[in-house]
Amino acid sequence: MTGGRIELVALTKRFTEVAVDQIDLEIASGEFFSLLGPSGCGKTTTLRLIAGFEQPTSGAILLDGTDVSGVPPHKRNVNTVFQSYALFPFLTVFDNVAFGLRNRKLGKQEIGGRVFEALDLVRLAAFAKRRPGQLSGGQQQRVALARALVLKPSVLLLDEPLGALDAKLRRSLKVELKALQEQVGITFLYVTHDQEEALTMSDRLAVMRDGKIVQLGAPHEVYEEPADTYVADFLGVSNLMEVDVVSRGPGPRCEVRLGESVLLVEHGADDASGQSHAVIRPERVRVEEYGSPGPNRVPAMVERLVYLGSATQVILRLAPGAELQVLLQNDGARENLAQGTPVHAFLAPDALRVLSGGVPAVDVDAVEADDEAALQAS
C-alpha cells in the first residue's frame, strides 16, 4: 500500500473558541502516529478535520500532496474507526464488513474475497455469520477495523478505539493493532488520552494542549526528554520538584539546590534560571541505605509501600519536604524497606532534567470534569 502522507499547514478551527490553533504537522506514509492529550486539547477536532467531518477555518490539509480541505468525507481516501464501533446490529459480521463495498457497486465475487481477506487480517473469518451482539467487545472492535480496512484507505483514523474495553483487553489489542498496522503498511493516525497506548504503539507522537502541539517526537524522546512541566506530568508518572538553579554550564549541565542538597543535572533547559522544576522518572530513582556517600544523594524517609505485582511503588518524603515516587522491580532482590525507614535517594545526574518553568502541570481529571460540565450545560 503506497501513499498516505499527511501534511497540515497552519490548520485552524474555531468554534466559539479556538479548538485547533495554527498546527503545522507532517506524517509520513506508513507511519503509526498518535495525537495525545487530555480532553479539550484539540486532538479529536484535528482528526475530524482530516476525516472531513469538520471544515477548517483556515489552513490546509494535504493528502499525498493534494489539498483535500474542501473535499467531502466520502471522497477522501481515508477511513475512521470510532470508540463506539458503530456496527449494524441486525447485519452479520460479513455484511457489516461488506457494507461499504456494496455501496461502491462491486461484484459479488470481489466483495466476498475482500471481506474474507479483511476478516483474516483481524482473525475473525470463523465469525462471519455471527451478529455483533454475539461477539465480545474486543471482537466487535476487530470487526470495525476490518470494515475500515476492507476499503483499502491510504490513511486510517482511529479515535480512542480501545477506550470502551477493559484494561486487560486493551493491553492485548495494543500489541495486535501495532502488528496489524505493520502488516497492512498504511498510515495510522491514532487519537488517545492514554499515555501508555501512545508510547506502546507509535512511531512518533505529538502532545497537544489548547489546540497546539507542545512537543513532537519518538515516544522515547518525548518520555525521556519532556519539553516542559506539562509534558513531563502528562506523559507517564513523573516526579516534579521545585528547585533553584544555582549555576550553569558547561553545555546543558547545571547545578540546582533542593533544600540543603546541591544536585548536578546533565540536562538543563536553556532558559532555566532561578526557581525552576526538575523532573525524574520513578524508575530512575535509586533507594540506598541511609548515609550512603557521594553526590546527588538526598536524605529521605519511606512513607508508604504499595505492592503492584511486578513492581513495588515506594513513596519517599525527602528532607526538604517534597514527595518522591520510586518504582522498584520485584526481581527477587529483597529490599529491607518498611514505613518509617530512613534512606538516601540517589538522583542520578543523567536521569534528572531541569525544565522550562512557568507551565503548570496538567490536571487531567479537572479538565475532563470541566468538559463534562460544559457538555451538560449545552
Buried (B, 14 or more C-beta within 10 A) or exposed (E): EEBBBBBBBEBBBEEEEBBBBBBEBEBEBBBBBBBBBBBBBBBBBBBBBBBBBBEBBEBBBBBBEEEBBEBEBEEBBBBBBBBEBEBEEEBBBBBBBBBBBEEEEBEEEEBBEBBBBBBEBBEBBEBBEBBBEEBEBBBBBBBBBBBBBBBBBBBBBBBBBBBBBEEEBBBEBBEBBBEBBEEBEBBBBBBBBBBBBBBBBBBBBBBBBBBBBBBBBEBEEBBBBBBBBBBBBBBBEBBBBBBBBEEBEEEBBBBBBBBEBBBBBBBBBEEBBEEBBBBBBBBBBBBBEEEBEEEBBBBBBBBEBEEEEEBBBBBBBBBBEBEBBBBBEEEEEEBEBEEEBEBBBBBBBEBBBBBBBEBEBBEBEEBBEEEEEEEEEE
